[in-house]
Amino acid sequence: SAAHCIRHPFPREKTPGRPGFLTPSGPGAKRRGWGHFLNIYSKTRCMEPIKVGLLGFGTVGSGTFTVLRRNQEEIKRRAGRGIEIARIAVRNPAKASVALGGAAGTVALTDDFNAVVDDPSIAIVAEMIGGTGVARDLVLRAINNGKHVVTANKALLAVHGTEIFEAARANGVMVAFEAAVA
């Protein structure tokens, strides 16, 4: 089914003691970024775009949005599927709408961050809000909802990395970190 392809389209094995939960197999699965997600999803039979939710639209979030939009054709060519940024959670949707310009009508903006991590159509959540408190809660909620997570938040991983990676393993999803800087 389409939902199966969106949720767990990678080689996996059953987690002992947790029927129905799956974990990615292979060394280093938790340390891979956007490129690895694209390769995983290209091996499925589903051809719908991979839906991504962004948490934050500051410098890093808006840059991620721009790069993913600008490289849509190349992403689709390499992965066999596109990426669609479906929802963006921000503190000020009106300000983000202005920043999005002509693309504002193609993306759902919200100030409810939980709405993004709880959206069943979103397969990957990209956390770019920074900090370790709210970011931790949102990342763990996304993982518990069966979503893969990409973050550029070095502080979050330094303080809560063990907890986050254990939750990801228990829920059969991956956590990737990309472009994390001090």
MIKOLLO-819961 format. One record per residue (C-alpha): x, y negated, z. Coordinates in Angstrom, 1 decimal, always signed. Example, Ala and Ser with C-alpha at 12.3 -4.5 7.8 and 13.67 -1.06 7.14 Angstrom:
2
+--------+--------+--------+
:   east :  north :     up :
+--------+--------+--------+
:  +12.3 :   +4.5 :   +7.8 :
:  +13.7 :   +1.1 :   +7.1 :
+--------+--------+--------+
END
This chain:
182
+--------+--------+--------+
:   east :  north :     up :
+--------+--------+--------+
:   +0.0 :   +0.0 :   +0.0 :
:   +1.0 :   -3.6 :   -0.4 :
:   +1.1 :   -4.2 :   +3.3 :
:   +3.5 :   -1.2 :   +3.7 :
:   +5.9 :   -2.6 :   +1.1 :
:   +5.9 :   -6.0 :   +2.8 :
:   +6.5 :   -4.7 :   +6.3 :
:   +9.0 :   -1.8 :   +6.0 :
:  +10.4 :   -1.5 :   +2.5 :
:  +13.9 :   -0.3 :   +3.5 :
:  +15.4 :   +3.2 :   +4.2 :
:  +14.4 :   +4.0 :   +7.8 :
:  +14.1 :   +6.7 :  +10.4 :
:  +11.7 :   +7.2 :  +13.3 :
:  +12.7 :   +5.7 :  +16.6 :
:  +12.7 :   +8.5 :  +19.3 :
:   +9.9 :   +8.1 :  +21.7 :
:   +8.1 :   +5.3 :  +19.7 :
:   +5.8 :   +7.0 :  +17.2 :
:   +5.1 :   +4.7 :  +14.2 :
:   +7.9 :   +2.3 :  +14.9 :
:  +10.8 :   +2.4 :  +12.3 :
:  +14.3 :   +1.1 :  +12.4 :
:  +16.6 :   +0.1 :   +9.6 :
:  +19.3 :   +2.7 :   +8.9 :
:  +22.9 :   +2.1 :   +8.0 :
:  +25.8 :   +0.3 :   +9.7 :
:  +25.6 :   -3.5 :  +10.2 :
:  +21.9 :   -3.7 :   +9.2 :
:  +21.2 :   -6.4 :  +11.7 :
:  +24.0 :   -8.7 :  +10.5 :
:  +22.9 :   -9.3 :   +7.0 :
:  +21.4 :  -12.5 :   +5.5 :
:  +19.1 :  -13.6 :   +2.7 :
:  +20.9 :  -11.6 :   +0.0 :
:  +20.4 :   -8.3 :   +1.9 :
:  +16.7 :   -9.0 :   +2.4 :
:  +16.4 :   -9.6 :   -1.4 :
:  +18.1 :   -6.3 :   -2.2 :
:  +15.9 :   -4.4 :   +0.2 :
:  +12.7 :   -5.9 :   -1.1 :
:  +13.7 :   -5.3 :   -4.8 :
:  +13.7 :   -1.6 :   -4.2 :
:  +10.0 :   -1.5 :   -3.4 :
:   +7.2 :   -0.9 :   -5.8 :
:   +5.5 :   -4.1 :   -4.8 :
:   +6.1 :   -7.0 :   -7.1 :
:   +4.4 :   -9.8 :   -5.1 :
:   +6.7 :  -12.6 :   -3.9 :
:   +8.2 :  -12.1 :   -0.5 :
:   +6.4 :  -14.5 :   +1.8 :
:   +8.6 :  -16.6 :   +4.1 :
:   +7.6 :  -18.8 :   +7.0 :
:  +10.0 :  -21.6 :   +8.1 :
:  +10.1 :  -22.8 :  +11.7 :
:  +11.5 :  -26.3 :  +11.5 :
:  +12.0 :  -28.7 :   +8.6 :
:  +14.9 :  -30.8 :   +9.7 :
:  +18.2 :  -30.9 :   +7.9 :
:  +18.7 :  -27.1 :   +7.9 :
:  +15.0 :  -26.3 :   +7.2 :
:  +14.6 :  -28.8 :   +4.4 :
:  +18.0 :  -27.6 :   +2.9 :
:  +16.9 :  -24.0 :   +3.0 :
:  +13.6 :  -24.9 :   +1.3 :
:  +15.4 :  -26.8 :   -1.4 :
:  +17.9 :  -24.1 :   -2.1 :
:  +15.2 :  -21.3 :   -2.2 :
:  +13.0 :  -23.4 :   -4.5 :
:  +15.8 :  -24.4 :   -6.8 :
:  +17.0 :  -20.9 :   -7.2 :
:  +13.7 :  -19.2 :   -7.7 :
:  +14.4 :  -17.8 :  -11.1 :
:  +17.8 :  -16.5 :  -10.1 :
:  +16.4 :  -14.9 :   -7.0 :
:  +13.7 :  -13.2 :   -9.0 :
:  +16.1 :  -12.0 :  -11.6 :
:  +18.5 :  -10.5 :   -9.1 :
:  +16.0 :   -9.1 :   -6.7 :
:  +13.1 :   -8.3 :   -9.0 :
:  +10.8 :  -10.3 :   -6.8 :
:  +10.6 :  -13.9 :   -5.9 :
:  +10.5 :  -15.6 :   -2.5 :
:   +7.5 :  -17.8 :   -1.7 :
:   +7.7 :  -20.2 :   +1.2 :
:   +4.2 :  -19.8 :   +2.4 :
:   +4.1 :  -21.8 :   +5.6 :
:   +6.2 :  -24.3 :   +7.4 :
:   +5.8 :  -25.2 :  +11.1 :
:   +7.0 :  -28.7 :  +12.1 :
:   +6.4 :  -31.1 :  +14.9 :
:   +5.1 :  -33.8 :  +12.5 :
:   +3.3 :  -32.4 :   +9.4 :
:   +2.7 :  -35.8 :   +7.9 :
:   +6.4 :  -36.6 :   +8.0 :
:   +7.2 :  -33.2 :   +6.5 :
:   +4.6 :  -33.7 :   +3.8 :
:   +6.3 :  -36.9 :   +2.7 :
:   +9.7 :  -35.1 :   +2.7 :
:   +8.2 :  -32.3 :   +0.5 :
:   +7.0 :  -34.7 :   -2.1 :
:   +5.4 :  -33.0 :   -5.0 :
:   +5.9 :  -29.6 :   -3.4 :
:   +3.6 :  -30.5 :   -0.4 :
:   +0.6 :  -29.0 :   -2.1 :
:   +2.2 :  -25.6 :   -2.6 :
:   +3.1 :  -24.9 :   +1.1 :
:   +0.9 :  -24.8 :   +4.2 :
:   +2.2 :  -27.2 :   +6.8 :
:   +1.2 :  -26.8 :  +10.5 :
:   +2.3 :  -28.1 :  +13.9 :
:   +1.3 :  -24.7 :  +15.3 :
:   +4.5 :  -22.6 :  +15.3 :
:   +2.7 :  -19.5 :  +16.6 :
:   +0.4 :  -19.6 :  +13.5 :
:   +3.5 :  -19.0 :  +11.3 :
:   +4.9 :  -16.1 :  +13.4 :
:   +1.4 :  -14.6 :  +13.8 :
:   +0.5 :  -14.8 :  +10.0 :
:   +0.2 :  -11.2 :   +8.8 :
:   +1.1 :  -12.3 :   +5.2 :
:   +4.5 :  -13.6 :   +6.3 :
:   +7.3 :  -10.9 :   +6.0 :
:  +10.3 :  -13.0 :   +7.0 :
:  +10.5 :  -15.8 :   +9.5 :
:  +13.4 :  -18.3 :   +9.2 :
:  +14.0 :  -20.0 :  +12.6 :
:  +15.7 :  -23.4 :  +12.2 :
:  +14.4 :  -25.4 :  +15.2 :
:  +17.5 :  -25.0 :  +17.4 :
:  +17.8 :  -24.6 :  +21.1 :
:  +17.4 :  -21.4 :  +23.1 :
:  +14.0 :  -21.7 :  +24.9 :
:  +11.2 :  -22.2 :  +22.4 :
:  +13.3 :  -20.6 :  +19.6 :
:  +13.8 :  -17.4 :  +21.7 :
:  +10.1 :  -17.1 :  +22.4 :
:   +9.2 :  -17.6 :  +18.7 :
:  +11.8 :  -15.2 :  +17.4 :
:  +10.7 :  -12.5 :  +19.9 :
:   +7.1 :  -13.0 :  +19.0 :
:   +7.9 :  -12.7 :  +15.3 :
:   +9.9 :   -9.6 :  +15.9 :
:   +7.0 :   -8.1 :  +18.0 :
:   +4.7 :   -8.9 :  +15.1 :
:   +6.9 :   -6.8 :  +12.8 :
:   +8.6 :   -9.7 :  +10.9 :
:  +12.2 :   -9.8 :   +9.9 :
:  +14.0 :  -12.9 :  +11.2 :
:  +16.8 :  -15.1 :   +9.7 :
:  +18.3 :  -17.8 :  +12.0 :
:  +21.1 :  -20.3 :  +11.8 :
:  +20.9 :  -20.8 :  +15.5 :
:  +24.3 :  -19.9 :  +17.0 :
:  +23.3 :  -20.9 :  +20.5 :
:  +20.2 :  -18.7 :  +20.4 :
:  +22.2 :  -15.6 :  +19.5 :
:  +25.0 :  -16.4 :  +22.0 :
:  +22.6 :  -16.6 :  +24.9 :
:  +19.8 :  -14.2 :  +23.9 :
:  +21.4 :  -12.1 :  +21.1 :
:  +21.3 :   -8.8 :  +22.9 :
:  +17.7 :   -9.1 :  +23.8 :
:  +16.7 :  -10.2 :  +20.3 :
:  +18.6 :   -7.4 :  +18.6 :
:  +17.2 :   -4.8 :  +21.0 :
:  +13.7 :   -6.0 :  +20.3 :
:  +14.4 :   -5.9 :  +16.5 :
:  +15.7 :   -2.4 :  +16.8 :
:  +12.6 :   -1.3 :  +18.8 :
:  +10.2 :   -2.9 :  +16.3 :
:  +12.0 :   -1.7 :  +13.1 :
:  +12.9 :   -5.1 :  +11.8 :
:  +16.1 :   -6.9 :  +11.1 :
:  +17.6 :  -10.0 :  +12.5 :
:  +20.1 :  -11.8 :  +10.2 :
:  +22.1 :  -14.9 :  +10.9 :
:  +23.1 :  -17.2 :   +8.1 :
:  +25.1 :  -20.4 :   +7.9 :
:  +25.5 :  -20.6 :  +11.7 :
:  +27.9 :  -23.4 :  +12.7 :
:  +29.1 :  -24.7 :  +16.0 :
+--------+--------+--------+
END
